[in-house]
């Protein structure tokens, strides 16, 4: 299994994924509202793992520039179809990974990663790359399934599902582990929240500032 195989998985499932409903719509709206409040009109924003662009299309109108990326060309194709139906001048979709992006003088004020960090194969390396892409005191905002805190049956089922092509790579870590990794990559965590409307879905919303 490799990054290329992960991309092929998401390409195969992109159309089905696009038709799926958001499991907790109210929790999702809470995440959008919280994120929107953290972003400014003059901000340059990068979203990693943007999928079919649903979140980008909701947030991009409130910032100066918004680059939304995903490993899957299939996902980005669907995102561009949505964008064509309701263009937002500030928004650009691109097939790319964090590692493929080159830092420049106009670094990002915020990097977003929703339902993303558990899917990367080198979590410490990706977090360090995000740190590099951010401007001084920039924000990294994430919402990540922490499989290590979920029902053990999920942890046991993942390898079998990957073996038959029914799941992509997924890292298994706890909230405490993720927080430690974010801190080690050069961030100060400002807030850790749960936006679930029913109990705890073990997907902490974390706001961290580059130090």
GROMACS elastic network, one bead per residue, 0.5 to 0.9 nm:
[ bonds ]
;  ai    aj funct       b0    kb
    1     4     6  0.79427   500
    1     5     6  0.58613   500
    1     6     6  0.74915   500
    1   162     6  0.89103   500
    1   168     6  0.88588   500
    1   169     6  0.79130   500
    2     5     6  0.51080   500
    2     6     6  0.63122   500
    2     7     6  0.86944   500
    2   121     6  0.84537   500
    2   169     6  0.83971   500
    3     7     6  0.62412   500
    3     8     6  0.86955   500
    3    71     6  0.83398   500
    3   120     6  0.84648   500
    3   121     6  0.76862   500
    3   169     6  0.86517   500
    4     7     6  0.50732   500
    4     8     6  0.62970   500
    4     9     6  0.87173   500
    4    71     6  0.86795   500
    5     9     6  0.62119   500
    5    10     6  0.87828   500
    5   168     6  0.80590   500
    6     9     6  0.50838   500
    6    10     6  0.64470   500
    6    11     6  0.86263   500
    6    71     6  0.81596   500
    6    72     6  0.82857   500
    6   119     6  0.88217   500
    6   167     6  0.87917   500
    6   168     6  0.55133   500
    6   169     6  0.66986   500
    7    10     6  0.52600   500
    7    11     6  0.60842   500
    7    12     6  0.86542   500
    7    70     6  0.89548   500
    7    71     6  0.56853   500
    7    73     6  0.77635   500
    7    74     6  0.87298   500
    7   168     6  0.86660   500
    8    12     6  0.61393   500
    8    13     6  0.86541   500
    8    72     6  0.72193   500
    8    73     6  0.89164   500
    8    74     6  0.87924   500
    9    12     6  0.52450   500
    9    13     6  0.63404   500
    9    14     6  0.84548   500
    9    72     6  0.84315   500
    9   165     6  0.74864   500
    9   166     6  0.82514   500
    9   167     6  0.75908   500
    9   168     6  0.64229   500
   10    13     6  0.50942   500
   10    14     6  0.55520   500
   10    17     6  0.85496   500
   10    51     6  0.88415   500
   10    71     6  0.82116   500
   10    72     6  0.58113   500
   10    73     6  0.85272   500
   10    74     6  0.71780   500
   10    75     6  0.71956   500
   10   168     6  0.78540   500
   11    14     6  0.52391   500
   11    15     6  0.82145   500
   11    72     6  0.55881   500
   11    73     6  0.65210   500
   11    75     6  0.65347   500
   12    15     6  0.76539   500
   12    16     6  0.85240   500
   12    74     6  0.76436   500
   13    16     6  0.54016   500
   13    17     6  0.59055   500
   13    18     6  0.85666   500
   13    74     6  0.84735   500
   13    75     6  0.87861   500
   14    18     6  0.60708   500
   14    19     6  0.88016   500
   14    51     6  0.81750   500
   14    52     6  0.77339   500
   14    72     6  0.82197   500
   14    74     6  0.58527   500
   14    75     6  0.54008   500
   14    78     6  0.78958   500
   15    18     6  0.50841   500
   15    19     6  0.65762   500
   15    74     6  0.79674   500
   15    75     6  0.78745   500
   15    78     6  0.77774   500
   16    19     6  0.52956   500
   16    20     6  0.66003   500
   17    20     6  0.53010   500
   17    21     6  0.86749   500
   17    51     6  0.87263   500
   17    52     6  0.82582   500
   17    75     6  0.87513   500
   18    21     6  0.82898   500
   18    51     6  0.84793   500
   18    52     6  0.64139   500
   18    75     6  0.82036   500
   18    78     6  0.77971   500
   20    23     6  0.87249   500
   21    24     6  0.88072   500
   21    25     6  0.85443   500
   22    25     6  0.56300   500
   22    28     6  0.77649   500
   23    27     6  0.88381   500
   23    28     6  0.86748   500
   24    27     6  0.52940   500
   24    28     6  0.61913   500
   24    29     6  0.87419   500
   24   196     6  0.71023   500
   24   197     6  0.71487   500
   24   198     6  0.85135   500
   25    29     6  0.61818   500
   25    30     6  0.86145   500
   25   197     6  0.88952   500
   26    29     6  0.50914   500
   26    30     6  0.62556   500
   26    31     6  0.87342   500
   26   195     6  0.85376   500
   26   196     6  0.79093   500
   26   197     6  0.66693   500
   27    30     6  0.50070   500
   27    31     6  0.63345   500
   27    32     6  0.87579   500
   27   194     6  0.87185   500
   27   195     6  0.50832   500
   27   197     6  0.55448   500
   27   198     6  0.87810   500
   28    31     6  0.50538   500
   28    32     6  0.62993   500
   28    33     6  0.87023   500
   28   195     6  0.74492   500
   28   196     6  0.80395   500
   29    32     6  0.50024   500
   29    33     6  0.61357   500
   29    34     6  0.85392   500
   29   195     6  0.89406   500
   30    33     6  0.51703   500
   30    34     6  0.61194   500
   30    35     6  0.85344   500
   30   195     6  0.62699   500
   30   196     6  0.85735   500
   31    34     6  0.51737   500
   31    35     6  0.60665   500
   31    36     6  0.84732   500
   31   143     6  0.85306   500
   31   195     6  0.64348   500
   31   205     6  0.77707   500
   32    35     6  0.51614   500
   32    36     6  0.59638   500
   32    37     6  0.85659   500
   32    55     6  0.76383   500
   32    58     6  0.78418   500
   32    59     6  0.75176   500
   33    36     6  0.51340   500
   33    37     6  0.62534   500
   33    38     6  0.88704   500
   34    37     6  0.52808   500
   34    38     6  0.66651   500
   35    38     6  0.51694   500
   35    39     6  0.65593   500
   35    59     6  0.83852   500
   35   112     6  0.89508   500
   35   141     6  0.76902   500
   36    39     6  0.53016   500
   36    40     6  0.79841   500
   36    59     6  0.66535   500
   36    62     6  0.75344   500
   37    40     6  0.77615   500
   38   139     6  0.86108   500
   39    42     6  0.84549   500
   39    43     6  0.66014   500
   39    45     6  0.84381   500
   39    62     6  0.77562   500
   39    63     6  0.70366   500
   39   109     6  0.85143   500
   39   110     6  0.75702   500
   40    43     6  0.52824   500
   40    44     6  0.88036   500
   40    62     6  0.72223   500
   40    63     6  0.59899   500
   40    64     6  0.81632   500
   41    44     6  0.87848   500
   41    61     6  0.87953   500
   41    62     6  0.56724   500
   41    64     6  0.56897   500
   41    65     6  0.89844   500
   42    62     6  0.87210   500
   42    63     6  0.57636   500
   42    65     6  0.79612   500
   42   109     6  0.89878   500
   43    62     6  0.88238   500
   43    63     6  0.53814   500
   43    64     6  0.53564   500
   43    65     6  0.66942   500
   43    66     6  0.83838   500
   43   108     6  0.74242   500
   43   109     6  0.56070   500
   43   110     6  0.73104   500
   44    63     6  0.67724   500
   44    64     6  0.57892   500
   44    66     6  0.59529   500
   44    67     6  0.80570   500
   44   106     6  0.82732   500
   44   107     6  0.75564   500
   44   109     6  0.53870   500
   44   110     6  0.67403   500
   44   111     6  0.88321   500
   45    60     6  0.83112   500
   45    63     6  0.74700   500
   45    64     6  0.80651   500
   45    65     6  0.61073   500
   45    67     6  0.62470   500
   45    68     6  0.82762   500
   45   108     6  0.55490   500
   45   109     6  0.60572   500
   45   111     6  0.58409   500
   45   112     6  0.75429   500
   46    65     6  0.84909   500
   46    66     6  0.58427   500
   46    68     6  0.58795   500
   46    69     6  0.76819   500
   46   108     6  0.65153   500
   46   109     6  0.83170   500
   46   110     6  0.63918   500
   46   112     6  0.61470   500
   46   113     6  0.86965   500
   46   133     6  0.89405   500
   47    50     6  0.59977   500
   47    56     6  0.74194   500
   47    66     6  0.75349   500
   47    67     6  0.62662   500
   47    69     6  0.60960   500
   47    70     6  0.84660   500
   47   110     6  0.84406   500
   47   111     6  0.57139   500
   47   113     6  0.59316   500
   47   114     6  0.81777   500
   48    51     6  0.86826   500
   48    67     6  0.86402   500
   48    68     6  0.62941   500
   48    69     6  0.51797   500
   48    70     6  0.61041   500
   48    71     6  0.87210   500
   48    96     6  0.85233   500
   48    97     6  0.72979   500
   48    98     6  0.68778   500
   48   111     6  0.73908   500
   48   112     6  0.61553   500
   48   113     6  0.51693   500
   48   114     6  0.76728   500
   48   116     6  0.71605   500
   49    68     6  0.77101   500
   49    69     6  0.58811   500
   49    71     6  0.68555   500
   49    72     6  0.86825   500
   49    96     6  0.89539   500
   49    97     6  0.80505   500
   49   112     6  0.87027   500
   49   113     6  0.64106   500
   49   114     6  0.70983   500
   49   115     6  0.75702   500
   49   116     6  0.55728   500
   49   117     6  0.86491   500
   49   119     6  0.89050   500
   50    53     6  0.54208   500
   50    54     6  0.77203   500
   50    55     6  0.72648   500
   50    56     6  0.70476   500
   50    68     6  0.57877   500
   50    69     6  0.56320   500
   50    70     6  0.54438   500
   50    71     6  0.88961   500
   50    75     6  0.82391   500
   50    76     6  0.81783   500
   50    79     6  0.86384   500
   50    93     6  0.86546   500
   50   112     6  0.88854   500
   50   113     6  0.77489   500
   50   114     6  0.75821   500
   50   115     6  0.89000   500
   50   116     6  0.83625   500
   51    54     6  0.76086   500
   51    55     6  0.87965   500
   51    68     6  0.87953   500
   51    69     6  0.78943   500
   51    70     6  0.60301   500
   51    71     6  0.85264   500
   51    72     6  0.77083   500
   51    74     6  0.89544   500
   51    75     6  0.52952   500
   51    76     6  0.68261   500
   51    78     6  0.86343   500
   51    79     6  0.74369   500
   52    55     6  0.85373   500
   52    56     6  0.88796   500
   52    70     6  0.86221   500
   52    74     6  0.84721   500
   52    76     6  0.60155   500
   52    77     6  0.78104   500
   52    78     6  0.55620   500
   52    80     6  0.81902   500
   52    82     6  0.82479   500
   53    56     6  0.51579   500
   53    57     6  0.60329   500
   53    58     6  0.86541   500
   53    68     6  0.73853   500
   53    69     6  0.88224   500
   53    75     6  0.79720   500
   53    76     6  0.74420   500
   53    78     6  0.78019   500
   53    80     6  0.79484   500
   53    82     6  0.77206   500
   53    83     6  0.82033   500
   53    93     6  0.79980   500
   54    57     6  0.54223   500
   54    58     6  0.65559   500
   54    79     6  0.75650   500
   54    82     6  0.85253   500
   55    58     6  0.50988   500
   55    59     6  0.62848   500
   55    60     6  0.84206   500
   55   114     6  0.88907   500
   56    59     6  0.52436   500
   56    60     6  0.55630   500
   56    61     6  0.88119   500
   56    66     6  0.76114   500
   56    67     6  0.84147   500
   56    68     6  0.65376   500
   56    91     6  0.76392   500
   56    93     6  0.89204   500
   57    60     6  0.57370   500
   57    61     6  0.75235   500
   57    79     6  0.87025   500
   57    82     6  0.83647   500
   57    83     6  0.73114   500
   57    86     6  0.87078   500
   57    87     6  0.88384   500
   57    88     6  0.76353   500
   57    91     6  0.77633   500
   58    61     6  0.71726   500
   58    62     6  0.86946   500
   59    62     6  0.59097   500
   59    63     6  0.75566   500
   59    66     6  0.84552   500
   60    63     6  0.57563   500
   60    64     6  0.79879   500
   60    65     6  0.71755   500
   60    66     6  0.56314   500
   60    67     6  0.86836   500
   60    88     6  0.71211   500
   60    89     6  0.86637   500
   60    90     6  0.63184   500
   60    91     6  0.58688   500
   61    64     6  0.79902   500
   61    65     6  0.86796   500
   61    66     6  0.86127   500
   61    88     6  0.63979   500
   61    89     6  0.80010   500
   61    90     6  0.67461   500
   61    91     6  0.78569   500
   62    65     6  0.89258   500
   62    90     6  0.88373   500
   63    66     6  0.69607   500
   63    90     6  0.72877   500
   64    90     6  0.60812   500
   64    91     6  0.89619   500
   65    89     6  0.83359   500
   65    91     6  0.62739   500
   65    92     6  0.82092   500
   66    90     6  0.57468   500
   66    92     6  0.63649   500
   66    93     6  0.85475   500
   67    90     6  0.82577   500
   67    91     6  0.60179   500
   67    92     6  0.50085   500
   67    93     6  0.59994   500
   67    94     6  0.73467   500
   68    76     6  0.88184   500
   68    91     6  0.74134   500
   68    92     6  0.61896   500
   68    94     6  0.62949   500
   68    95     6  0.85372   500
   69    72     6  0.87399   500
   69    76     6  0.75277   500
   69    92     6  0.85005   500
   69    93     6  0.57978   500
   69    95     6  0.54595   500
   69    96     6  0.55401   500
   69    97     6  0.69529   500
   69    98     6  0.83163   500
   70    73     6  0.73593   500
   70    75     6  0.71305   500
   70    76     6  0.66150   500
   70    93     6  0.82603   500
   70    94     6  0.68326   500
   70    95     6  0.51690   500
   70    96     6  0.55742   500
   70    97     6  0.64487   500
   70    98     6  0.89732   500
   71    74     6  0.89556   500
   71    75     6  0.81911   500
   71    76     6  0.84270   500
   71    94     6  0.88310   500
   71    95     6  0.56247   500
   71    96     6  0.53477   500
   71    97     6  0.57149   500
   72    75     6  0.52742   500
   72    76     6  0.64360   500
   72    77     6  0.86968   500
   72    95     6  0.63414   500
   72    96     6  0.80443   500
   73    76     6  0.50364   500
   73    77     6  0.60536   500
   73    78     6  0.87506   500
   73    94     6  0.82672   500
   73    95     6  0.56027   500
   73    96     6  0.86751   500
   74    77     6  0.51157   500
   74    78     6  0.65472   500
   74    79     6  0.87472   500
   74    95     6  0.89844   500
   75    78     6  0.53187   500
   75    79     6  0.62810   500
   75    80     6  0.87471   500
   75    95     6  0.85744   500
   76    80     6  0.60785   500
   76    81     6  0.85546   500
   76    93     6  0.64711   500
   76    94     6  0.66055   500
   76    95     6  0.62869   500
   77    80     6  0.51656   500
   77    81     6  0.63258   500
   77    82     6  0.88454   500
   77    93     6  0.87732   500
   77    95     6  0.89942   500
   78    82     6  0.63865   500
   78    83     6  0.86029   500
   79    82     6  0.51769   500
   79    83     6  0.61423   500
   79    84     6  0.86566   500
   79    93     6  0.71776   500
   80    84     6  0.60213   500
   80    85     6  0.86310   500
   80    92     6  0.85704   500
   80    93     6  0.67301   500
   81    84     6  0.51936   500
   81    85     6  0.65640   500
   82    85     6  0.52490   500
   82    86     6  0.66832   500
   82    87     6  0.82340   500
   83    86     6  0.51966   500
   83    87     6  0.50094   500
   83    88     6  0.71011   500
   83    91     6  0.83968   500
   83    92     6  0.88888   500
   83    93     6  0.87923   500
   84    87     6  0.53729   500
   84    88     6  0.87714   500
   87    90     6  0.89343   500
   87    91     6  0.80183   500
   88    91     6  0.55752   500
   88    92     6  0.85581   500
   89    92     6  0.80915   500
   96    99     6  0.81506   500
   96   100     6  0.61488   500
   96   101     6  0.72303   500
   97   100     6  0.52567   500
   97   101     6  0.68319   500
   98   101     6  0.55118   500
   98   102     6  0.86606   500
   98   126     6  0.67701   500
   98   129     6  0.66496   500
   98   130     6  0.68980   500
   98   133     6  0.85280   500
   99   102     6  0.78444   500
   99   125     6  0.86192   500
   99   126     6  0.70051   500
   99   129     6  0.64079   500
   99   130     6  0.85317   500
  101   129     6  0.89474   500
  101   133     6  0.80431   500
  102   133     6  0.76336   500
  103   106     6  0.79554   500
  103   107     6  0.63134   500
  103   108     6  0.87676   500
  103   132     6  0.68748   500
  103   133     6  0.52720   500
  103   134     6  0.82479   500
  104   107     6  0.57620   500
  104   133     6  0.80086   500
  105   135     6  0.87833   500
  106   109     6  0.89624   500
  106   135     6  0.77306   500
  107   110     6  0.89796   500
  107   132     6  0.86038   500
  107   133     6  0.58636   500
  107   134     6  0.54841   500
  107   136     6  0.86241   500
  107   138     6  0.89857   500
  108   111     6  0.67807   500
  108   133     6  0.62487   500
  108   135     6  0.55242   500
  108   138     6  0.71399   500
  108   139     6  0.88028   500
  109   133     6  0.88931   500
  109   134     6  0.59302   500
  109   135     6  0.55268   500
  109   136     6  0.79435   500
  109   137     6  0.79038   500
  109   139     6  0.64068   500
  109   140     6  0.87363   500
  110   134     6  0.66169   500
  110   135     6  0.80685   500
  110   138     6  0.54865   500
  110   140     6  0.57451   500
  110   141     6  0.73561   500
  111   130     6  0.71365   500
  111   131     6  0.89656   500
  111   133     6  0.81193   500
  111   134     6  0.70690   500
  111   138     6  0.79580   500
  111   139     6  0.63707   500
  111   141     6  0.62808   500
  111   142     6  0.83660   500
  112   139     6  0.83451   500
  112   140     6  0.59705   500
  112   142     6  0.57561   500
  112   143     6  0.86453   500
  113   116     6  0.53915   500
  113   117     6  0.68189   500
  113   140     6  0.78322   500
  113   141     6  0.63490   500
  113   143     6  0.66213   500
  113   144     6  0.79190   500
  114   117     6  0.76511   500
  114   141     6  0.79808   500
  114   142     6  0.52670   500
  114   144     6  0.62485   500
  114   205     6  0.86223   500
  115   118     6  0.71505   500
  115   119     6  0.78947   500
  115   142     6  0.77179   500
  115   143     6  0.58365   500
  115   145     6  0.64027   500
  115   203     6  0.82298   500
  116   119     6  0.54886   500
  116   120     6  0.70384   500
  116   142     6  0.79503   500
  116   143     6  0.77129   500
  116   144     6  0.63838   500
  116   145     6  0.83716   500
  117   120     6  0.55762   500
  117   121     6  0.88072   500
  117   123     6  0.68495   500
  117   126     6  0.84077   500
  117   127     6  0.87277   500
  117   142     6  0.79462   500
  117   143     6  0.82511   500
  117   144     6  0.60939   500
  117   145     6  0.81705   500
  117   170     6  0.88481   500
  117   171     6  0.81582   500
  118   121     6  0.80974   500
  118   123     6  0.78373   500
  118   144     6  0.65579   500
  118   145     6  0.66265   500
  118   146     6  0.72345   500
  118   147     6  0.80842   500
  118   169     6  0.83193   500
  118   170     6  0.53806   500
  118   172     6  0.71080   500
  118   173     6  0.80225   500
  119   123     6  0.86825   500
  119   168     6  0.75807   500
  119   169     6  0.59454   500
  119   171     6  0.62285   500
  120   123     6  0.59058   500
  120   126     6  0.73848   500
  120   169     6  0.76757   500
  120   170     6  0.73632   500
  120   171     6  0.73249   500
  121   125     6  0.89080   500
  121   126     6  0.84694   500
  121   169     6  0.73633   500
  121   170     6  0.78637   500
  121   171     6  0.72145   500
  122   125     6  0.53320   500
  122   126     6  0.60370   500
  122   127     6  0.85967   500
  123   126     6  0.51450   500
  123   127     6  0.61257   500
  123   128     6  0.86144   500
  123   171     6  0.84388   500
  123   178     6  0.89790   500
  123   181     6  0.78924   500
  124   127     6  0.52233   500
  124   128     6  0.62539   500
  124   129     6  0.86821   500
  124   181     6  0.63858   500
  124   182     6  0.79558   500
  124   184     6  0.82114   500
  124   185     6  0.68514   500
  125   128     6  0.51309   500
  125   129     6  0.62108   500
  125   130     6  0.87040   500
  125   185     6  0.83739   500
  126   130     6  0.62015   500
  126   131     6  0.86190   500
  127   130     6  0.50456   500
  127   131     6  0.62524   500
  127   132     6  0.87438   500
  127   181     6  0.78039   500
  127   182     6  0.66304   500
  127   184     6  0.89252   500
  127   185     6  0.58522   500
  127   186     6  0.86306   500
  128   131     6  0.50049   500
  128   132     6  0.63864   500
  128   133     6  0.88397   500
  128   182     6  0.86451   500
  128   184     6  0.87496   500
  128   185     6  0.51524   500
  128   186     6  0.74785   500
  129   132     6  0.50327   500
  129   133     6  0.63270   500
  129   134     6  0.88534   500
  129   185     6  0.87885   500
  130   133     6  0.50827   500
  130   134     6  0.64081   500
  130   140     6  0.77569   500
  130   185     6  0.88320   500
  131   134     6  0.54182   500
  131   135     6  0.83533   500
  131   138     6  0.85079   500
  131   140     6  0.81113   500
  131   185     6  0.70125   500
  131   186     6  0.68599   500
  131   187     6  0.76842   500
  131   210     6  0.64764   500
  131   211     6  0.88525   500
  132   135     6  0.78724   500
  134   137     6  0.77341   500
  134   138     6  0.53893   500
  134   139     6  0.74280   500
  134   140     6  0.80929   500
  134   210     6  0.73109   500
  135   138     6  0.51465   500
  135   139     6  0.85952   500
  135   210     6  0.79906   500
  136   209     6  0.88784   500
  136   210     6  0.65369   500
  136   211     6  0.73158   500
  137   209     6  0.56373   500
  137   211     6  0.59781   500
  138   208     6  0.84392   500
  138   209     6  0.56994   500
  138   210     6  0.54303   500
  138   211     6  0.84317   500
  139   187     6  0.87906   500
  139   207     6  0.68514   500
  139   208     6  0.56467   500
  139   210     6  0.63142   500
  140   187     6  0.82979   500
  140   206     6  0.80244   500
  140   207     6  0.60252   500
  140   208     6  0.51489   500
  140   209     6  0.62004   500
  140   210     6  0.74784   500
  141   205     6  0.73394   500
  141   206     6  0.57823   500
  141   208     6  0.63566   500
  141   209     6  0.87018   500
  142   204     6  0.78710   500
  142   205     6  0.56352   500
  142   206     6  0.52878   500
  142   207     6  0.66987   500
  142   208     6  0.85334   500
  143   203     6  0.58196   500
  143   204     6  0.54385   500
  143   206     6  0.62633   500
  143   207     6  0.89944   500
  144   175     6  0.88286   500
  144   178     6  0.89126   500
  144   202     6  0.79879   500
  144   204     6  0.59287   500
  144   205     6  0.69705   500
  144   206     6  0.84157   500
  145   148     6  0.88068   500
  145   149     6  0.87863   500
  145   150     6  0.85995   500
  145   173     6  0.89055   500
  145   174     6  0.89166   500
  145   175     6  0.87454   500
  145   201     6  0.78404   500
  145   202     6  0.59183   500
  145   204     6  0.72034   500
  146   149     6  0.57849   500
  146   150     6  0.69481   500
  146   171     6  0.84456   500
  146   172     6  0.67606   500
  146   173     6  0.56198   500
  146   174     6  0.51846   500
  146   175     6  0.58914   500
  146   178     6  0.79421   500
  146   201     6  0.89337   500
  146   202     6  0.57325   500
  146   203     6  0.59644   500
  146   204     6  0.77437   500
  147   150     6  0.50463   500
  147   151     6  0.79013   500
  147   152     6  0.85015   500
  147   154     6  0.74642   500
  147   155     6  0.66678   500
  147   170     6  0.84280   500
  147   171     6  0.75028   500
  147   172     6  0.51033   500
  147   173     6  0.59167   500
  147   174     6  0.66397   500
  147   175     6  0.88899   500
  147   202     6  0.76271   500
  147   203     6  0.87710   500
  148   151     6  0.81240   500
  148   152     6  0.77908   500
  148   155     6  0.72016   500
  148   171     6  0.87304   500
  148   172     6  0.51423   500
  148   175     6  0.78918   500
  149   152     6  0.81407   500
  149   172     6  0.87127   500
  149   173     6  0.74016   500
  149   174     6  0.53052   500
  149   175     6  0.72189   500
  149   202     6  0.64786   500
  150   153     6  0.83391   500
  150   154     6  0.69997   500
  150   155     6  0.77229   500
  150   174     6  0.86150   500
  150   201     6  0.80467   500
  150   202     6  0.66836   500
  151   154     6  0.56599   500
  151   155     6  0.72175   500
  152   155     6  0.51363   500
  152   156     6  0.63618   500
  152   157     6  0.86445   500
  153   156     6  0.50952   500
  153   157     6  0.60129   500
  153   158     6  0.86782   500
  154   157     6  0.51075   500
  154   158     6  0.62332   500
  155   158     6  0.56078   500
  155   159     6  0.78084   500
  155   172     6  0.72882   500
  156   159     6  0.66478   500
  156   160     6  0.76293   500
  157   160     6  0.54844   500
  157   161     6  0.62184   500
  157   162     6  0.87267   500
  158   161     6  0.51190   500
  158   162     6  0.61221   500
  158   163     6  0.85912   500
  158   166     6  0.89320   500
  158   167     6  0.70516   500
  158   168     6  0.87055   500
  158   169     6  0.84251   500
  158   170     6  0.76476   500
  159   162     6  0.50966   500
  159   163     6  0.61455   500
  159   164     6  0.89267   500
  159   167     6  0.83849   500
  159   169     6  0.85450   500
  159   170     6  0.89582   500
  160   163     6  0.50665   500
  160   164     6  0.66576   500
  160   165     6  0.88111   500
  160   166     6  0.85099   500
  160   167     6  0.87089   500
  161   164     6  0.54519   500
  161   165     6  0.62550   500
  161   167     6  0.53203   500
  161   168     6  0.82853   500
  162   165     6  0.50189   500
  162   166     6  0.56025   500
  162   168     6  0.58819   500
  162   169     6  0.68837   500
  162   170     6  0.89689   500
  163   166     6  0.75596   500
  163   167     6  0.80998   500
  164   167     6  0.79350   500
  165   168     6  0.73281   500
  167   170     6  0.81577   500
  173   176     6  0.81740   500
  173   177     6  0.59672   500
  173   178     6  0.66928   500
  174   177     6  0.51085   500
  174   178     6  0.63022   500
  174   179     6  0.86841   500
  174   202     6  0.87103   500
  175   178     6  0.51365   500
  175   179     6  0.61672   500
  175   180     6  0.86018   500
  175   202     6  0.77474   500
  175   203     6  0.83016   500
  175   204     6  0.71870   500
  176   179     6  0.51649   500
  176   180     6  0.62070   500
  176   181     6  0.87081   500
  177   180     6  0.51421   500
  177   181     6  0.62669   500
  177   182     6  0.87439   500
  178   181     6  0.50848   500
  178   182     6  0.62120   500
  178   183     6  0.86169   500
  179   182     6  0.51705   500
  179   183     6  0.61955   500
  179   184     6  0.85748   500
  179   189     6  0.76527   500
  179   192     6  0.89673   500
  179   206     6  0.84115   500
  180   183     6  0.51548   500
  180   184     6  0.60873   500
  180   185     6  0.86854   500
  181   184     6  0.50233   500
  181   185     6  0.62450   500
  182   185     6  0.52262   500
  182   186     6  0.69695   500
  182   187     6  0.59877   500
  182   188     6  0.79096   500
  182   189     6  0.77484   500
  182   208     6  0.78826   500
  183   186     6  0.55514   500
  183   188     6  0.59081   500
  183   189     6  0.69673   500
  183   208     6  0.84533   500
  184   187     6  0.71012   500
  185   210     6  0.89312   500
  186   209     6  0.85402   500
  186   210     6  0.61586   500
  186   211     6  0.58339   500
  187   208     6  0.58029   500
  187   209     6  0.53082   500
  187   211     6  0.54540   500
  188   207     6  0.86381   500
  188   208     6  0.53675   500
  188   209     6  0.52350   500
  188   210     6  0.65033   500
  188   211     6  0.65425   500
  189   192     6  0.75215   500
  189   206     6  0.70963   500
  189   207     6  0.59408   500
  189   209     6  0.63756   500
  189   210     6  0.89558   500
  190   206     6  0.76193   500
  190   207     6  0.54769   500
  190   208     6  0.53118   500
  190   209     6  0.69116   500
  191   205     6  0.78469   500
  191   206     6  0.56701   500
  191   207     6  0.51615   500
  191   208     6  0.71162   500
  192   204     6  0.62006   500
  192   205     6  0.56112   500
  192   207     6  0.65934   500
  192   208     6  0.89077   500
  193   203     6  0.87880   500
  193   204     6  0.56344   500
  193   205     6  0.50054   500
  193   206     6  0.64607   500
  193   207     6  0.86812   500
  194   197     6  0.85964   500
  194   199     6  0.89592   500
  194   200     6  0.67911   500
  194   201     6  0.78693   500
  194   202     6  0.77628   500
  194   203     6  0.68964   500
  194   204     6  0.53384   500
  194   205     6  0.60321   500
  194   206     6  0.89455   500
  195   200     6  0.83077   500
  195   201     6  0.86249   500
  195   203     6  0.81809   500
  195   204     6  0.76850   500
  195   205     6  0.71118   500
  196   199     6  0.64567   500
  196   200     6  0.60592   500
  196   201     6  0.61840   500
  196   202     6  0.86897   500
  196   203     6  0.81262   500
  197   200     6  0.80858   500
  197   201     6  0.89513   500
  198   201     6  0.78161   500
  200   203     6  0.77074   500
  200   204     6  0.88886   500
  201   204     6  0.81946   500
